[in-house]
Amino acid sequence: MFQIKARDGLGKIGKLEINGKTIETPTIMPVIHPDPDKQLVPMETVKKLADVVITNSYIIYSKPELREIAEKKGVHKLIGFDKVVVTDSGSFQLSVYGSIDVKPLEIVEFQEKIGVDVGTILDIPTPPYADRERAEKEMEETIRRGRESLELKRENNYKMLLNGTIQGSTYMDLRRRCAEIMGSMNFDIYPIGAVVPLLEKYDYKTLVDVILNSKMGLPTNKPVHLFGCGHPTLFAISVLLGCDLFDSAAYALYAKDDRYLTENGTYYLEDLKDLKQFPCSCPVCSEYSPREVYNMDKKEKEKVLAEHNLYVTFEEMSRVKEAIREGALWELVELRCRSHPRLLEAYRQALKYVEFIEKFDPVTKKSGFFYSGYESLFRPEVIRHKERIHRIRFEKIYITTVSKDVEKPYSENLKILPSDVDILVKDDVFGLIPLNIDLIYPLLQSEVPELYDIEKSHNKKFVKEFIERYKDRIMDIVTYNYYISYYNSKENKKKINSDIIKIDRMLQYQYGFKILDEEVIKRIIVRRSKRTGWIRNVLIVKDGEKKVLFTLRSYDNFLIPTAEGAKLLHSKIPYPKYRVVVDRSVERFAREGRSVYAKFVVDCDRDLRPYEEVLVVNEDDELLGYGTTILNGRELMEFNYGVAVDMRGGIS
Ligand code: GUN
């Protein structure tokens, strides 16, 4: 019962339904000590911040006084929290002490018995860099326990959801295999296990490998929990890589050590004590000065620090969520990764997986692409452009540069004579930008500082390969800085409307096929706004009437179809491209323009990316409606809950 509401990278804002309670992800689960006397932060504060907490069922199980209350009144009453309660199984104790005093199925049964909302199997956390034989054996054992735990849950109709932890140490093929096998077994949530030692050693690069290899094997329709990760500096990158749930003992553990968390790192209170104010304005930091906290007795100090640590933890998660909504999560990650070289190293490692990540990264974002350093050259927005530029059927190409003082969009700010030649401008970030499409996200919606030579030279190879590929089509033409003059080819005697050429190229770039043929072009009208002078609508003359086909959306200049536009796309784009195929049973709803639910998707274009404009059809490829897909091709097939396509309209 997990659905995606907004997204960026592999990150998403999700809604997860657990036993009739809904939580929004990504979120952080404070680790709560099951013994209320040992709980550092007052439950009132925890309740204010958290919708879900995690506690340890093994501690409850092994302490008679806690166990008695939990068995009688349930875990919610025991810890005094009535929202979602997740429990761990004792695996962590197993990894610390080598053995524990409970059987794998017994602890699963116990978690259901005490009314836990989400329980965890007794997986075996194999530490990083264990020898391979051990890693493989323990992973097999984790899978075996997982299978038996699920059977137990099924046979006894457990209400509780179950966590199926991914293990495999630092062997990436084992992580992928474990994820594939556990992923096929229908757990409710997939934690990635045994990463705490990596966190302790700042080995974030390996953490990235572990997360991404697990993600590659896991189904897309289940949330992922990064077990033991609670430091706010890691939230942005971990969410970007597809983690939805986090647990934090860090807020309390660091407090016990007199340490003060921030989203950019940790400070010792000792080092802050001479500041007039804390660098934070949470209720705790607003109330006390660093000196006052420093002078408190040990217990009081721990409590105050733990409370602050919990506030910043939630504050950072809010920031991450806001960045997802805006489409600025990559920017936030680039910012955070500047706070520690090991984080930067991790980000660079993540970009090695850009081809995988790109499949999930939205094709359009509300917020522009901000260049923040060499790494930005490898982001999915850039990689995608370099792929999609080949969607345009260029016939004659002219490659040029534009002087620095010309502002974007070049196509509007340069004087360009209409022609059938496509002018491509060399670009330090995107390689080559065809002027006919330079309004489209992210080409216009990007901010780039002047680059260093090493950054500038990055695209040389791309341009060289492009020229090699299209060498028989590249024309030699005269240019000036502000004025590009070139010859219309001799055979091109017809009057050329450069706006129609633009629309033709933009449609090819957005949809991958030639949409405007000779017949259609004769009847096309491109309208510019009287106020701004910018292209706004594309119309067609049909039976003496003008009908709107597409509107250019203001924030990204994507061509958004009307019903008439959708029909044109449908007639020009071959099946199954840009299609989402729905079951007969919902045909009527789709024709009325009502949302398409993932459950009723029977097929689709597997290459779809999130937020593309799609055609909704039935199994005979009859057009039923059109809208924006929330999910990519793989997710459309795997999700069976929540909205898949946000419909713009139906075709009756
Ligand atoms: N807490 C931190 N790491 C782990 C893990 O690998 N498994 C479980 N069950 N709990 C954890």
Residues whose N, C-alpha, C, O or C-beta is under 5 A from the ligand:
A	BS01	GUN	D88 S89 S91 F92 T120 I121 P125 T165 G193 A194 F227 G228
